[in-house]
Amino acid sequence: MQIIRSIQNRIYEIRGERVILDFDLAVLYEVETRTLNQTVKRHRKRFPADFMFQLTRQESAALRPEIDKLYNDDFQSVTGMSSQIVMTYPGKRPKTALPYAFTEQGVAMLSGLLNSDKAIQMNIAIMRAFVEIRRIMLQQSDLAEQLKQIQDRITGHDAQLSAIYDAIENLLDEKVAQKKWNDRQRIGFNAK
């Protein structure tokens, strides 16, 4: 479960897609980023634009604070990975090289290319992380729908309560008018 949470921290929303960046995949698969990217370039036909895309400079700059925070936290204790893999830290990447983002389908396609035991285990964990995120999103949308229904009911109840308050005020006004009529000073003479 700790690995899945670590993977979920590496899943970003970019261009409306949930993606994992190439250097994060390299860390998870315990390979160098350049090795992972070379493998992808050799099999470029397997990675259409909806499986993998390269970030723009603006997208990369916008993600930089999140990435730095993730890598500045105690990375070793979170994942338990060896320190040799830390050399794939995105700060070591040449400034001209922009990261690649892999969608869930891209990660699945990558699993067919990287056949080490570690890559297979990580791929299973990554797929579970994507499924868990999708489940959470569905729960949140269900919750939003339930809140909308409650709001609609409350709005209906507010209208009904307002009508009840108006009716009570009318009744009270009638009783006050009746009491004034009954308590008025009588004119005329008393037969007693």
C-alpha positions as CSV (number, residue, x, y, z in Angstrom):
1,M,0.0,0.0,0.0
2,Q,2.9,2.3,0.7
3,I,4.3,1.8,-2.8
4,I,0.9,2.6,-4.3
5,R,0.7,5.8,-2.3
6,S,4.2,6.7,-3.5
7,I,3.1,6.1,-7.1
8,Q,-0.1,8.2,-6.6
9,N,2.1,11.1,-5.5
10,R,3.8,10.8,-8.9
11,I,0.6,10.9,-10.9
12,Y,0.0,14.4,-12.2
13,E,-3.0,15.9,-14.1
14,I,-1.7,17.5,-17.3
15,R,-3.8,18.4,-20.3
16,G,-6.8,16.7,-18.7
17,E,-4.9,13.4,-18.5
18,R,-3.5,11.6,-15.5
19,V,0.1,10.9,-16.3
20,I,3.4,9.8,-14.8
21,L,6.6,11.6,-16.0
22,D,9.5,9.7,-17.5
23,F,11.9,10.3,-14.6
24,D,9.4,9.1,-12.1
25,L,8.9,5.9,-14.1
26,A,12.7,5.5,-14.3
27,V,12.9,5.7,-10.5
28,L,10.1,3.2,-10.1
29,Y,11.5,0.8,-12.6
30,E,15.0,1.3,-11.3
31,V,16.5,2.3,-14.6
32,E,18.1,5.5,-15.8
33,T,15.8,8.1,-17.4
34,R,17.8,8.1,-20.6
35,T,17.6,4.3,-20.8
36,L,13.8,4.4,-20.5
37,N,13.6,7.2,-23.1
38,Q,15.9,5.3,-25.5
39,T,13.7,2.3,-25.2
40,V,10.6,4.4,-26.0
41,K,12.4,6.0,-29.0
42,R,13.3,2.6,-30.4
43,H,9.6,1.7,-30.3
44,R,8.1,5.1,-31.1
45,K,5.2,3.5,-33.1
46,R,3.8,2.0,-29.9
47,F,3.4,5.4,-28.3
48,P,0.8,7.6,-30.1
49,A,0.0,11.1,-28.7
50,D,-2.7,9.7,-26.4
51,F,-0.2,7.3,-24.8
52,M,2.7,9.7,-24.4
53,F,3.5,13.3,-25.0
54,Q,6.3,15.7,-24.2
55,L,5.7,18.6,-21.8
56,T,6.0,22.2,-22.9
57,R,8.4,24.5,-21.1
58,Q,5.5,26.1,-19.3
59,E,4.0,22.8,-18.1
60,S,7.4,21.7,-16.9
61,A,8.0,25.0,-15.1
62,A,4.5,24.7,-13.5
63,L,5.3,21.2,-12.2
64,R,8.7,22.1,-10.9
65,P,7.7,23.0,-7.3
66,E,5.7,19.8,-6.9
67,I,8.5,17.7,-8.3
68,D,11.1,19.4,-6.1
69,K,9.0,18.9,-3.0
70,L,8.5,15.2,-3.8
71,Y,12.3,14.6,-4.4
72,N,13.3,16.8,-1.4
73,D,11.2,14.8,1.0
74,D,12.9,11.8,2.5
75,F,12.7,9.8,-0.7
76,Q,14.8,6.9,0.5
77,S,12.4,6.1,3.4
78,V,9.3,6.4,1.4
79,T,10.1,4.0,-1.3
80,G,13.0,2.0,0.1
81,M,14.9,2.2,-3.2
82,S,18.6,2.2,-3.5
83,S,20.5,5.5,-3.7
84,Q,22.0,4.5,-7.1
85,I,18.6,5.3,-8.6
86,V,18.5,8.9,-7.2
87,M,20.8,9.9,-10.2
88,T,17.6,10.0,-12.2
89,Y,16.4,13.0,-10.2
90,P,14.9,15.6,-12.6
91,G,17.3,18.3,-11.5
92,K,20.1,16.4,-13.2
93,R,18.3,16.4,-16.5
94,P,19.7,18.9,-19.1
95,K,17.8,22.1,-19.2
96,T,17.0,21.7,-22.9
97,A,15.4,18.2,-22.4
98,L,11.7,18.3,-21.5
99,P,10.2,15.3,-19.7
100,Y,7.8,12.9,-21.4
101,A,4.4,12.2,-19.8
102,F,2.9,8.7,-20.0
103,T,-0.8,8.1,-19.7
104,E,-2.1,4.9,-18.2
105,Q,-2.2,3.3,-21.6
106,G,1.4,4.5,-22.2
107,V,2.5,2.9,-19.0
108,A,0.8,-0.4,-20.0
109,M,2.5,-0.3,-23.4
110,L,5.8,0.3,-21.6
111,S,5.3,-2.8,-19.6
112,G,5.6,-4.9,-22.7
113,L,9.0,-3.3,-23.4
114,L,10.6,-3.5,-20.0
115,N,10.7,-7.1,-18.9
116,S,12.7,-7.2,-15.7
117,D,11.1,-8.5,-12.6
118,K,11.2,-5.1,-11.0
119,A,9.5,-3.5,-14.0
120,I,6.8,-6.1,-14.0
121,Q,6.1,-5.6,-10.2
122,M,6.2,-1.9,-10.6
123,N,3.8,-2.0,-13.6
124,I,1.3,-4.0,-11.6
125,A,1.6,-1.4,-8.7
126,I,1.2,1.5,-11.2
127,M,-1.9,0.0,-12.7
128,R,-3.3,-0.5,-9.2
129,A,-2.6,3.2,-8.4
130,F,-4.4,4.4,-11.5
131,V,-7.4,2.2,-10.7
132,E,-7.4,3.5,-7.1
133,I,-7.4,7.1,-8.3
134,R,-10.2,6.3,-10.7
135,R,-12.2,4.8,-7.9
136,I,-11.6,7.8,-5.7
137,M,-12.7,10.1,-8.5
138,L,-15.9,8.1,-9.0
139,Q,-16.7,8.3,-5.3
140,Q,-16.2,12.0,-5.3
141,S,-18.5,12.4,-8.3
142,D,-21.1,10.3,-6.6
143,L,-20.7,12.4,-3.5
144,A,-21.1,15.6,-5.6
145,E,-24.3,14.2,-7.0
146,Q,-25.7,13.3,-3.6
147,L,-24.9,16.9,-2.3
148,K,-26.7,18.3,-5.3
149,Q,-29.8,16.2,-4.5
150,I,-29.7,17.3,-0.9
151,Q,-29.4,20.9,-2.0
152,D,-32.4,20.5,-4.3
153,R,-34.4,19.0,-1.4
154,I,-33.4,21.7,1.0
155,T,-34.4,24.3,-1.6
156,G,-37.8,22.6,-1.9
157,H,-38.2,22.5,1.9
158,D,-37.2,26.1,2.2
159,A,-40.1,27.0,-0.1
160,Q,-42.5,24.8,1.8
161,L,-41.4,26.3,5.2
162,S,-41.8,29.8,3.8
163,A,-45.4,29.0,2.8
164,I,-46.0,27.6,6.3
165,Y,-44.5,30.7,8.0
166,D,-46.7,32.9,5.8
167,A,-49.8,30.9,6.8
168,I,-49.0,31.0,10.5
169,E,-48.5,34.8,10.2
170,N,-51.9,35.2,8.5
171,L,-53.5,33.1,11.2
172,L,-51.8,35.2,13.9
173,D,-52.9,38.4,12.2
174,E,-56.5,37.1,12.0
175,K,-56.4,36.2,15.8
176,V,-55.0,39.6,16.7
177,A,-57.7,41.3,14.7
178,Q,-60.4,39.0,16.3
179,K,-59.1,39.8,19.7
180,K,-59.1,43.5,19.0
181,W,-62.7,43.2,17.9
182,N,-63.7,41.3,21.0
183,D,-61.8,43.6,23.4
184,R,-63.1,46.8,21.9
185,Q,-65.0,49.3,24.0
186,R,-68.7,48.7,23.6
187,I,-71.0,51.5,22.8
188,G,-74.4,51.6,24.0
189,F,-76.1,50.6,27.0
190,N,-75.8,47.5,29.2
191,A,-78.9,45.5,30.1
192,K,-77.5,44.1,33.3
